[in-house]
Amino acid sequence: MPGPELSQLQKQLLVHLAKFGPDTPWLISRRLLGASGWSKKVDEALVESSLLALQSAGLVDRHNKKLKMMPTSSIKPWMKLKQKNRDNRPRGIYYTLTRKGRLLASELKHELY
């Protein structure tokens, strides 16, 4: 599948979003591809700029609202749906994959793993 030339970080971001669902740049910078701990693994500004480049390429969508009953975090992948008091949670900027992004991420999974 010919597509845009992607950096290693952009490839990792696509695979992360495919595996863990919608996520914020703050969480991705700490939990990229399932890493643990609260220290940054990747600079948050670099993650944000890479996500914006992926958005301009049509591979991810940006949501600046509450995502009701959608997977929301890579912290607890086995408990991804929001709990009953989901209306009290603050709004966040979440990035999700587009259809084109999901197709490319499925190909990249085999390349990265």
Buried (B, 14 or more C-beta within 10 A) or exposed (E): EEEEEBEEBBBBBBBBBBEBBBBBBBBBBBBBBEBEEEEBBBEBEBBBEBBBBBBEBEBBBEBEEBBEEBBBBBEEEEEBEBEEEEEEEEEBEBBBBBEBBBBBBBEBBEEEE
